[in-house]
Amino acid sequence: VTHAAIGTGGAPAAADTTLTGEQSVRAAITAATSSNSKAVVFTATFDSAVSFVTATKNISNIGLGATSTAGAATIFCGAAYASSSCATNQNVNMTYTINLA
């Protein structure tokens, strides 16, 4: 898992390679673990300087994948959330936690 994507749709299906309404730029992620935890925490920043949105959008889904290019590989995991307005001058900071049994 190397990149995160955001979009304007719902949660991705198991075989999806892009998010519904995926924005044009994927963000590189950082993964962190702890020796006393069974969780992996992925973080990323979608920087307004790279124009990940070209007009104000209501973003509502996120996905993690293995490529920086939409459609190149199946999305590893993803979710939908209550939409949030994002303008062209805003950054989006993302945290996605996966708990392992």
C-alpha positions in Angstrom: 0.0 0.0 0.0 1.6 3.2 -1.2 -1.0 5.8 -2.1 -4.4 7.1 -1.0 -7.2 8.4 -3.1 -10.3 10.6 -2.3 -13.5 10.9 -4.2 -17.1 12.1 -4.3 -18.9 8.7 -4.2 -19.6 5.8 -1.8 -17.4 3.0 -0.5 -15.5 1.0 -3.1 -16.5 -2.5 -4.1 -14.1 -5.4 -3.7 -12.8 -5.4 -7.3 -12.7 -1.6 -7.8 -9.6 0.0 -9.2 -10.8 3.6 -8.8 -13.1 5.3 -6.4 -16.4 6.8 -7.6 -15.6 10.4 -8.3 -11.9 9.9 -7.7 -10.0 13.1 -7.8 -7.1 13.5 -10.2 -4.2 13.2 -7.7 -3.3 10.3 -5.3 -1.2 11.1 -2.3 1.7 9.1 -1.1 1.1 7.5 2.3 3.2 6.8 5.4 2.5 3.6 7.4 3.2 3.3 11.1 3.0 0.4 13.6 3.8 0.0 17.2 5.3 -3.1 18.9 2.5 -3.1 21.5 -0.4 -2.6 19.0 -2.1 -4.7 16.4 -2.9 -1.7 14.3 -1.4 -0.1 11.2 -2.0 3.6 10.8 -1.7 5.1 7.3 -1.4 8.9 6.9 -1.3 11.2 3.9 -1.8 14.8 2.9 -3.6 15.9 -0.2 -1.8 19.3 -0.8 -3.7 22.1 -2.5 -0.5 23.0 -4.3 -0.8 19.9 -6.5 -4.4 20.8 -7.4 -6.0 17.6 -6.4 -9.4 19.3 -6.8 -9.9 21.9 -9.5 -13.2 23.3 -8.1 -14.9 23.1 -4.8 -16.1 19.4 -4.3 -18.0 17.5 -1.6 -15.6 14.6 -0.9 -17.1 11.5 0.7 -14.9 8.4 0.1 -11.3 7.3 0.6 -9.3 4.3 -0.6 -5.8 2.9 -0.2 -4.0 1.3 -3.1 -0.6 0.1 -4.4 -0.1 2.6 -7.2 -0.1 6.4 -7.8 -2.3 5.9 -10.9 -6.0 5.3 -10.8 -7.2 2.1 -12.4 -3.7 0.4 -12.3 -4.5 -1.9 -9.4 -7.3 -3.0 -7.2 -8.0 -0.8 -4.2 -6.8 -2.5 -1.0 -9.4 -1.0 1.3 -11.7 2.0 1.4 -14.7 3.6 3.1 -17.4 6.3 2.7 -18.1 9.0 5.2 -20.4 12.0 5.6 -19.4 14.4 2.8 -17.2 17.4 3.5 -16.8 20.4 1.3 -13.2 20.9 0.0 -12.1 24.1 -1.8 -9.2 24.4 -4.2 -7.1 26.2 -1.5 -7.5 23.5 1.2 -5.3 20.6 2.2 -6.9 17.3 3.2 -5.1 15.3 6.0 -6.0 11.7 6.0 -5.6 9.0 8.7 -6.8 5.4 8.0 -6.3 2.8 10.7 -6.5 -1.0 10.1 -6.8 -3.1 13.2 -5.5 -6.6 13.0 -6.7 -9.5 15.1 
